[in-house]
Amino acid sequence: MKTRTLLGISVVLWLASCLPAKAVAPSSGDMAEARRWAAANLETGDPSKSLFSFAYGGKPSAEFLGKWDLKRASRPLDVKRTEHTLTYTDPTTGLVLRCVGVEHRNFPAVEWTLYFKNTGTQNTPVISDIQTLDAVLTPKTAGDVLLHHFKGDDYTKESFQPFETSLAAGIDRRFAPVGGRSSNGEWPYYNLQWQGGGMMLAIGWPGQWACRFTREKDAGVRVRAGQELTHFTLHPGEEIRTPLIAMMFYQGDWLAGQNLWRRWMLAENFPKDHGQPLSPKVAGSDCDYFPGLRSDYKGEMAYLNRYPEEGIQLDYWWIDAGWYPCPSDWGQTGTWEVDRGRFPGGLRAIADHLHAHGQQFILWFEPERVTPSTWLTNNHPEWVLGGKNGGLLDLGNPAAWSWLVDRIDKLITSEGVDVYRQDFNMDPLGYWRGNDAADRQGITEIKHVQGYLAYWDELRRRHPGMLIDSCASGGRRDDFETMRRAVPFLRSDYCTDPDGMQCHTYGFALWLPYYRGATAKTETYDLRSNFSPLMLMSWDMVRNKSLDFTLAKKLLAEWRGVAPYFFGDFYPLTSYHATNDVWMAWQFDCPEPGEGMVQAFRRNESPYESVRLQLRGLDANATYTLTDLDRGGKREATGRQLAEQGFSVAIKDRPGSAIILYKKKP
């Protein structure tokens, strides 16, 4: 085994040209493979070869599922999607299993979820070891099978680090997150590559999942994925769901698969911003970020007003934790009302000011973590897993769920909130499992996950178009189901080290093409290392007199000029390294207009003044003009020359950075 601002209309149109177009459409082979998979596994559903597995009363489903009644149904959801449902019924106990799958028409993608319902009058036998995916994948060509997998967020420079594992015969690799948050330490997205193509796999479960890859002796790869622990009986009338599994097929090298996935995320999965595609934005942060300050109305307005004084236009104003009653520190969560001592007019006064100046209001919440001596523990300890001592708000409790929806909905409305930012700074797994009886293991987690997703769905229904931020101590809950409802405004709480931000972009951008960079400095290397679709300016603008706003405005103008490229295809151009003695570089390419950019960084201890980079995704027969934003001047080369011979980038400073733009000549 080897493991290795609302933009101007012209810029909006340019951004649209970077989005997926016919020139980068999936191949007919990709689509045919997805059609075959859907027909065989979701539409026809041969019980003897099902793509999932479980045990019932101690017996594996392969032994009995073929004897259950099976009904098949298909219906169009819209012009892009067809739903296929396989319904299995146990004539003895009344257990009904539905496999609900969706076949996508614009991308070679399929997905499915299992639902178990007890339609009988007695508790079911124990249902256990549910694997939403349990199938042997057989590559069409002989040779190596490589598994591309990634580290999840753990508040380090190495968060989202990419790995490559060769799946030789007999190799068995298992992955699972830490503590019940879906991308805590492990990343729930995988790329299984073989010669000429491969398959992308994503797990949609904002809880404790597990995934296993086993290379069979016959050269196939058995893949199993599902909730980590399931061992429960269902009560009469009770229904639960499993994790969602999404697959995408691709042809070409592994980066072709990554970019096809990025396009699918942008086109059909990420939520829209009030009906419009996500676009580059700039946010300013509240004074709670700064040492020695506590957020209040006066402080917020002092910092907020400094931006127009410096001629900097914001799209968002971001108030983070601490606006509610929390006498000791911001971590005292559980009383969801505005602290009127610090905000006499509520937060609405700030929101109205923002709206009058064409800006939107981001507000932080953390409803699931409940601390002692707060409204929830004092008034409804029965809603908290942990009781009056604090713990986890039980979103599987209907009364708690209804209260939370109404309470947060009221605050969003009364305080003029435009973007709902949700955080989650605890591991829930111990609370879930500690609440389960021996014959109900996994149920508390399932009910909480169902409630969590339903909670966001209801907020989005009541506030159409409102964006949700998926923060969970940074990027520790960014699974596929969450990303269909929320946007990762904060990749990681580790967000001040410029070299670390380069490492995060390298791994994170291969999967999720929208994220936030943050900086407290006004330095070229720092800002460019944080260049992202969403930029957060955490500048201590009131007290820090050393900040260079002339340079900051120049760099923000530079960012606005290149920001649309973040929505194109992404190609790493160097190896991944977390050390500070290397270069790191990548390319964002927009194939339709024939243009893009290269970002290159020479770290502080690198002895090399130049590097040669070979570009990807270009038209071999076209001529491209390259422009260095720092050194000026233009040069020309063909797409073939740039791909095969590359071009040299020189940086004298340590640390130093370069941005090179390229554009196809007519």
QUIWOBEL-V144715 format. One record per residue. N is the residue number from 0. RES is the residue in one letter. OMEGA is omega as a letter, one per 30 degrees, with the letter a starting at -180 (none if undefined). Layout:
BEGIN
[[N | RES | OMEGA] [N | RES | OMEGA]]
END
This chain:
BEGIN
[[0 | M | l] [1 | K | l] [2 | T | l] [3 | R | none] [4 | T | l] [5 | L | a] [6 | L | l] [7 | G | a] [8 | I | a] [9 | S | l] [10 | V | l] [11 | V | l] [12 | L | l] [13 | W | l] [14 | L | l] [15 | A | a] [16 | S | l] [17 | C | a] [18 | L | a] [19 | P | a] [20 | A | a] [21 | K | a] [22 | A | a] [23 | V | a] [24 | A | l] [25 | P | a] [26 | S | l] [27 | S | l] [28 | G | l] [29 | D | a] [30 | M | l] [31 | A | l] [32 | E | l] [33 | A | l] [34 | R | l] [35 | R | a] [36 | W | a] [37 | A | a] [38 | A | a] [39 | A | a] [40 | N | a] [41 | L | a] [42 | E | a] [43 | T | l] [44 | G | l] [45 | D | a] [46 | P | a] [47 | S | a] [48 | K | a] [49 | S | a] [50 | L | l] [51 | F | l] [52 | S | l] [53 | F | l] [54 | A | a] [55 | Y | a] [56 | G | l] [57 | G | a] [58 | K | l] [59 | P | a] [60 | S | a] [61 | A | a] [62 | E | a] [63 | F | a] [64 | L | l] [65 | G | l] [66 | K | l] [67 | W | l] [68 | D | a] [69 | L | l] [70 | K | a] [71 | R | l] [72 | A | l] [73 | S | l] [74 | R | l] [75 | P | l] [76 | L | l] [77 | D | a] [78 | V | a] [79 | K | a] [80 | R | l] [81 | T | l] [82 | E | l] [83 | H | a] [84 | T | l] [85 | L | a] [86 | T | l] [87 | Y | l] [88 | T | l] [89 | D | a] [90 | P | a] [91 | T | a] [92 | T | a] [93 | G | l] [94 | L | l] [95 | V | l] [96 | L | l] [97 | R | l] [98 | C | a] [99 | V | a] [100 | G | l] [101 | V | l] [102 | E | a] [103 | H | a] [104 | R | a] [105 | N | l] [106 | F | a] [107 | P | a] [108 | A | l] [109 | V | l] [110 | E | l] [111 | W | l] [112 | T | l] [113 | L | l] [114 | Y | l] [115 | F | l] [116 | K | l] [117 | N | l] [118 | T | l] [119 | G | a] [120 | T | l] [121 | Q | l] [122 | N | l] [123 | T | l] [124 | P | a] [125 | V | l] [126 | I | a] [127 | S | l] [128 | D | a] [129 | I | l] [130 | Q | l] [131 | T | l] [132 | L | l] [133 | D | a] [134 | A | l] [135 | V | l] [136 | L | a] [137 | T | l] [138 | P | a] [139 | K | a] [140 | T | l] [141 | A | l] [142 | G | a] [143 | D | l] [144 | V | a] [145 | L | l] [146 | L | l] [147 | H | a] [148 | H | a] [149 | F | l] [150 | K | l] [151 | G | a] [152 | D | l] [153 | D | l] [154 | Y | l] [155 | T | l] [156 | K | a] [157 | E | l] [158 | S | l] [159 | F | l] [160 | Q | l] [161 | P | l] [162 | F | l] [163 | E | a] [164 | T | l] [165 | S | a] [166 | L | l] [167 | A | a] [168 | A | l] [169 | G | a] [170 | I | a] [171 | D | a] [172 | R | l] [173 | R | a] [174 | F | l] [175 | A | l] [176 | P | a] [177 | V | l] [178 | G | l] [179 | G | l] [180 | R | a] [181 | S | l] [182 | S | l] [183 | N | l] [184 | G | l] [185 | E | a] [186 | W | a] [187 | P | l] [188 | Y | a] [189 | Y | l] [190 | N | l] [191 | L | a] [192 | Q | l] [193 | W | a] [194 | Q | l] [195 | G | a] [196 | G | a] [197 | G | a] [198 | M | l] [199 | M | a] [200 | L | l] [201 | A | l] [202 | I | l] [203 | G | a] [204 | W | a] [205 | P | l] [206 | G | a] [207 | Q | l] [208 | W | l] [209 | A | a] [210 | C | a] [211 | R | l] [212 | F | a] [213 | T | l] [214 | R | a] [215 | E | a] [216 | K | a] [217 | D | l] [218 | A | l] [219 | G | l] [220 | V | l] [221 | R | a] [222 | V | l] [223 | R | a] [224 | A | l] [225 | G | l] [226 | Q | a] [227 | E | a] [228 | L | l] [229 | T | l] [230 | H | a] [231 | F | l] [232 | T | l] [233 | L | l] [234 | H | l] [235 | P | l] [236 | G | a] [237 | E | l] [238 | E | l] [239 | I | l] [240 | R | l] [241 | T | l] [242 | P | l] [243 | L | l] [244 | I | l] [245 | A | l] [246 | M | l] [247 | M | a] [248 | F | l] [249 | Y | l] [250 | Q | a] [251 | G | l] [252 | D | a] [253 | W | l] [254 | L | l] [255 | A | l] [256 | G | l] [257 | Q | a] [258 | N | l] [259 | L | l] [260 | W | l] [261 | R | a] [262 | R | l] [263 | W | l] [264 | M | a] [265 | L | a] [266 | A | a] [267 | E | a] [268 | N | l] [269 | F | l] [270 | P | l] [271 | K | l] [272 | D | a] [273 | H | l] [274 | G | a] [275 | Q | l] [276 | P | l] [277 | L | a] [278 | S | l] [279 | P | a] [280 | K | l] [281 | V | l] [282 | A | l] [283 | G | a] [284 | S | a] [285 | D | a] [286 | C | l] [287 | D | l] [288 | Y | a] [289 | F | a] [290 | P | l] [291 | G | a] [292 | L | l] [293 | R | a] [294 | S | l] [295 | D | a] [296 | Y | a] [297 | K | a] [298 | G | l] [299 | E | a] [300 | M | l] [301 | A | l] [302 | Y | l] [303 | L | a] [304 | N | l] [305 | R | a] [306 | Y | l] [307 | P | l] [308 | E | l] [309 | E | l] [310 | G | a] [311 | I | a] [312 | Q | l] [313 | L | l] [314 | D | a] [315 | Y | l] [316 | W | a] [317 | W | l] [318 | I | a] [319 | D | a] [320 | A | l] [321 | G | a] [322 | W | a] [323 | Y | l] [324 | P | l] [325 | C | a] [326 | P | a] [327 | S | l] [328 | D | a] [329 | W | a] [330 | G | l] [331 | Q | a] [332 | T | l] [333 | G | l] [334 | T | a] [335 | W | l] [336 | E | a] [337 | V | l] [338 | D | a] [339 | R | l] [340 | G | l] [341 | R | l] [342 | F | a] [343 | P | l] [344 | G | a] [345 | G | l] [346 | L | a] [347 | R | l] [348 | A | l] [349 | I | l] [350 | A | l] [351 | D | l] [352 | H | l] [353 | L | a] [354 | H | l] [355 | A | a] [356 | H | l] [357 | G | a] [358 | Q | a] [359 | Q | a] [360 | F | l] [361 | I | l] [362 | L | a] [363 | W | l] [364 | F | l] [365 | E | a] [366 | P | a] [367 | E | l] [368 | R | a] [369 | V | l] [370 | T | a] [371 | P | l] [372 | S | l] [373 | T | a] [374 | W | a] [375 | L | a] [376 | T | l] [377 | N | a] [378 | N | a] [379 | H | l] [380 | P | l] [381 | E | l] [382 | W | a] [383 | V | l] [384 | L | a] [385 | G | l] [386 | G | a] [387 | K | l] [388 | N | l] [389 | G | a] [390 | G | a] [391 | L | l] [392 | L | a] [393 | D | a] [394 | L | l] [395 | G | l] [396 | N | a] [397 | P | a] [398 | A | l] [399 | A | a] [400 | W | a] [401 | S | l] [402 | W | a] [403 | L | l] [404 | V | a] [405 | D | a] [406 | R | a] [407 | I | l] [408 | D | l] [409 | K | l] [410 | L | l] [411 | I | a] [412 | T | a] [413 | S | a] [414 | E | l] [415 | G | a] [416 | V | l] [417 | D | l] [418 | V | a] [419 | Y | a] [420 | R | a] [421 | Q | l] [422 | D | a] [423 | F | a] [424 | N | l] [425 | M | l] [426 | D | a] [427 | P | a] [428 | L | a] [429 | G | l] [430 | Y | l] [431 | W | a] [432 | R | l] [433 | G | a] [434 | N | a] [435 | D | l] [436 | A | a] [437 | A | a] [438 | D | l] [439 | R | a] [440 | Q | a] [441 | G | a] [442 | I | a] [443 | T | l] [444 | E | a] [445 | I | a] [446 | K | l] [447 | H | l] [448 | V | l] [449 | Q | l] [450 | G | l] [451 | Y | l] [452 | L | l] [453 | A | l] [454 | Y | l] [455 | W | l] [456 | D | a] [457 | E | l] [458 | L | l] [459 | R | l] [460 | R | a] [461 | R | a] [462 | H | a] [463 | P | l] [464 | G | a] [465 | M | l] [466 | L | l] [467 | I | l] [468 | D | a] [469 | S | a] [470 | C | l] [471 | A | a] [472 | S | a] [473 | G | a] [474 | G | a] [475 | R | l] [476 | R | a] [477 | D | l] [478 | D | a] [479 | F | l] [480 | E | l] [481 | T | a] [482 | M | l] [483 | R | a] [484 | R | a] [485 | A | a] [486 | V | a] [487 | P | l] [488 | F | l] [489 | L | a] [490 | R | a] [491 | S | l] [492 | D | l] [493 | Y | a] [494 | C | l] [495 | T | a] [496 | D | a] [497 | P | l] [498 | D | l] [499 | G | l] [500 | M | l] [501 | Q | l] [502 | C | a] [503 | H | l] [504 | T | a] [505 | Y | a] [506 | G | a] [507 | F | a] [508 | A | l] [509 | L | a] [510 | W | a] [511 | L | a] [512 | P | l] [513 | Y | a] [514 | Y | a] [515 | R | l] [516 | G | a] [517 | A | l] [518 | T | l] [519 | A | a] [520 | K | l] [521 | T | a] [522 | E | a] [523 | T | a] [524 | Y | a] [525 | D | a] [526 | L | a] [527 | R | l] [528 | S | a] [529 | N | l] [530 | F | a] [531 | S | l] [532 | P | l] [533 | L | l] [534 | M | l] [535 | L | l] [536 | M | l] [537 | S | a] [538 | W | l] [539 | D | a] [540 | M | a] [541 | V | a] [542 | R | a] [543 | N | a] [544 | K | a] [545 | S | a] [546 | L | a] [547 | D | a] [548 | F | l] [549 | T | l] [550 | L | a] [551 | A | l] [552 | K | l] [553 | K | a] [554 | L | l] [555 | L | l] [556 | A | l] [557 | E | l] [558 | W | a] [559 | R | a] [560 | G | a] [561 | V | a] [562 | A | l] [563 | P | l] [564 | Y | a] [565 | F | a] [566 | F | l] [567 | G | l] [568 | D | a] [569 | F | l] [570 | Y | l] [571 | P | a] [572 | L | l] [573 | T | l] [574 | S | l] [575 | Y | l] [576 | H | l] [577 | A | a] [578 | T | a] [579 | N | l] [580 | D | a] [581 | V | l] [582 | W | l] [583 | M | a] [584 | A | l] [585 | W | a] [586 | Q | l] [587 | F | a] [588 | D | l] [589 | C | a] [590 | P | a] [591 | E | l] [592 | P | l] [593 | G | a] [594 | E | a] [595 | G | a] [596 | M | l] [597 | V | l] [598 | Q | a] [599 | A | a] [600 | F | l] [601 | R | a] [602 | R | a] [603 | N | a] [604 | E | l] [605 | S | l] [606 | P | a] [607 | Y | a] [608 | E | a] [609 | S | l] [610 | V | l] [611 | R | a] [612 | L | l] [613 | Q | a] [614 | L | a] [615 | R | l] [616 | G | a] [617 | L | l] [618 | D | a] [619 | A | a] [620 | N | a] [621 | A | l] [622 | T | a] [623 | Y | l] [624 | T | a] [625 | L | a] [626 | T | l] [627 | D | a] [628 | L | a] [629 | D | a] [630 | R | l] [631 | G | l] [632 | G | a] [633 | K | l] [634 | R | a] [635 | E | l] [636 | A | l] [637 | T | l] [638 | G | l] [639 | R | l] [640 | Q | a] [641 | L | l] [642 | A | a] [643 | E | a] [644 | Q | a] [645 | G | l] [646 | F | a] [647 | S | l] [648 | V | l] [649 | A | l] [650 | I | a] [651 | K | a] [652 | D | l] [653 | R | f] [654 | P | l] [655 | G | a] [656 | S | l] [657 | A | l] [658 | I | l] [659 | I | l] [660 | L | l] [661 | Y | a] [662 | K | l] [663 | K | l] [664 | K | l] [665 | P | none]]
END
